[in-house]
Amino acid sequence: MANQDPQPEIYTTRHTFTGATTSGNTNTVSVFTNQANNEEVRIYALAVRIQDAAGDAATAETDFAVSVQVGPNSVPSNQFDIGWLNDNIRNGGNVLAFSTPILVLFQQPLAIKVEVKTTTTETRTVVVDLIGELAIQKEYYDERFSNGSPQ
């Protein structure tokens, strides 16, 4: 439940792939937003960190792809490569801002799916942060329909 409107939120998922993971393996983690029936979650950006077994930033090149699933659909509809996001840490940024927010309504399942794109022999953990807000849904009054029919 939101304590302020809107309330900033960061939802974090961890996806661990042990050594000798082949291309095509996936790991899906559900995100629990704990929103009330009159609230909505808007996801504005996604940040990624790829870590080695010790928890340090991975230096060896490993390709991963991410998809955000809201209900039965992926938003955006195709997965996207996140290797370049991890590489941008050295250049001062690892955040992908969406052109429009991803909207999650009450009781819509939210999940992050990470897929290995190249076979890896080392343990890797992909940490995904969803950056957004929890807000109370607004009802808008349109006076054109106040008497039941458009004017």
C-alpha positions as CSV (number, residue, x, y, z in Angstrom):
1,M,0.0,0.0,0.0
2,A,1.3,3.4,-1.0
3,N,2.3,5.7,1.9
4,Q,2.6,8.6,-0.5
5,D,1.2,9.2,-4.0
6,P,3.2,8.3,-6.1
7,Q,5.7,6.3,-4.0
8,P,9.1,5.5,-5.6
9,E,9.8,1.8,-5.8
10,I,12.7,-0.5,-6.8
11,Y,12.0,-4.2,-7.3
12,T,15.1,-6.4,-7.4
13,T,15.4,-9.9,-8.8
14,R,18.4,-12.2,-8.8
15,H,19.0,-14.9,-11.5
16,T,21.8,-17.3,-10.8
17,F,23.3,-19.5,-13.5
18,T,25.8,-22.1,-12.3
19,G,28.9,-23.2,-14.3
20,A,28.5,-25.1,-17.6
21,T,25.2,-23.3,-18.4
22,T,24.2,-23.8,-22.1
23,S,22.8,-21.3,-24.4
24,G,19.0,-21.1,-24.2
25,N,18.7,-21.8,-20.4
26,T,16.2,-19.4,-18.7
27,N,15.5,-18.3,-15.1
28,T,12.2,-16.6,-14.3
29,V,11.6,-14.8,-11.0
30,S,8.2,-13.4,-9.9
31,V,8.0,-9.9,-8.5
32,F,5.5,-9.2,-5.7
33,T,4.4,-5.6,-5.8
34,N,2.1,-5.8,-2.8
35,Q,-0.3,-3.3,-4.3
36,A,-3.9,-2.7,-3.3
37,N,-6.9,-3.0,-5.6
38,N,-6.9,0.8,-6.2
39,E,-3.2,1.1,-7.0
40,E,-1.0,0.6,-10.0
41,V,2.7,0.1,-10.5
42,R,4.5,2.0,-13.3
43,I,8.0,0.7,-14.3
44,Y,10.1,3.5,-15.9
45,A,13.5,1.9,-16.2
46,L,15.6,-1.3,-15.8
47,A,19.1,-1.6,-14.3
48,V,21.3,-4.6,-14.7
49,R,24.4,-6.0,-12.9
50,I,26.1,-9.2,-14.0
51,Q,28.2,-10.7,-11.2
52,D,30.7,-13.5,-10.9
53,A,30.6,-16.3,-8.2
54,A,32.3,-13.9,-5.6
55,G,29.7,-11.2,-6.2
56,D,32.1,-8.9,-8.1
57,A,31.3,-7.4,-11.5
58,A,31.8,-10.1,-14.1
59,T,34.7,-9.3,-16.4
60,A,34.4,-12.2,-18.9
61,E,32.0,-11.6,-21.7
62,T,28.6,-13.4,-21.2
63,D,25.5,-12.6,-23.2
64,F,22.1,-12.5,-21.5
65,A,18.7,-11.4,-22.6
66,V,15.8,-10.1,-20.5
67,S,12.1,-10.0,-20.9
68,V,9.6,-8.3,-18.6
69,Q,6.3,-10.3,-18.3
70,V,3.1,-8.6,-17.1
71,G,0.3,-11.1,-17.0
72,P,0.6,-13.4,-20.0
73,N,2.5,-10.9,-22.1
74,S,6.0,-9.7,-22.5
75,V,6.4,-5.9,-22.4
76,P,8.0,-5.0,-24.7
77,S,7.0,-7.9,-26.8
78,N,10.5,-9.1,-27.6
79,Q,13.4,-9.9,-25.2
80,F,16.4,-7.6,-25.3
81,D,20.1,-8.0,-24.9
82,I,21.5,-6.8,-21.6
83,G,25.2,-7.4,-22.1
84,W,25.7,-3.8,-23.2
85,L,24.0,-2.5,-20.1
86,N,26.5,-4.3,-17.9
87,D,29.4,-3.0,-20.0
88,N,28.1,0.6,-19.5
89,I,28.9,0.4,-15.8
90,R,32.5,1.2,-16.7
91,N,31.2,4.2,-18.7
92,G,29.0,5.6,-16.0
93,G,25.6,4.0,-16.5
94,N,23.7,0.8,-16.6
95,V,20.1,1.9,-16.7
96,L,17.7,1.4,-19.7
97,A,14.9,3.9,-19.5
98,F,11.7,2.8,-21.3
99,S,10.0,5.3,-23.7
100,T,6.7,4.7,-22.0
101,P,6.2,3.1,-18.5
102,I,5.2,-0.5,-18.1
103,L,1.9,-0.6,-16.3
104,V,1.1,-3.3,-13.8
105,L,-2.5,-3.4,-12.4
106,F,-3.9,-5.2,-9.4
107,Q,-3.4,-9.0,-9.4
108,Q,-1.4,-8.9,-12.7
109,P,1.6,-11.2,-12.2
110,L,4.9,-9.5,-12.9
111,A,8.0,-11.5,-13.7
112,I,11.5,-11.1,-15.0
113,K,12.9,-13.7,-17.3
114,V,16.6,-13.9,-18.1
115,E,18.0,-16.2,-20.8
116,V,21.6,-17.2,-21.4
117,K,22.5,-16.4,-25.0
118,T,26.1,-18.0,-25.0
119,T,27.3,-21.0,-23.2
120,T,29.2,-20.1,-20.0
121,T,31.5,-22.2,-17.9
122,E,31.5,-19.9,-14.9
123,T,28.8,-19.1,-12.4
124,R,27.0,-15.8,-13.1
125,T,24.3,-13.9,-11.3
126,V,22.2,-11.4,-13.1
127,V,20.7,-8.8,-10.8
128,V,17.8,-6.8,-12.4
129,D,16.4,-3.7,-10.7
130,L,13.0,-2.4,-11.9
131,I,12.8,1.3,-11.2
132,G,9.3,2.7,-10.9
133,E,6.6,3.9,-8.7
134,L,3.4,2.7,-6.9
135,A,0.5,5.1,-7.3
136,I,-3.2,5.3,-6.5
137,Q,-5.3,4.9,-9.7
138,K,-7.0,8.1,-10.7
139,E,-10.6,8.4,-11.9
140,Y,-11.1,11.1,-14.4
141,Y,-14.4,12.9,-14.9
142,D,-15.3,13.8,-18.4
143,E,-18.2,16.3,-18.4
144,R,-19.1,15.5,-22.0
145,F,-20.6,12.2,-20.6
146,S,-22.2,13.7,-17.5
147,N,-25.8,13.1,-18.6
148,G,-25.1,9.6,-20.1
149,S,-24.5,10.6,-23.7
150,P,-21.8,12.6,-25.5
151,Q,-22.7,16.2,-26.4
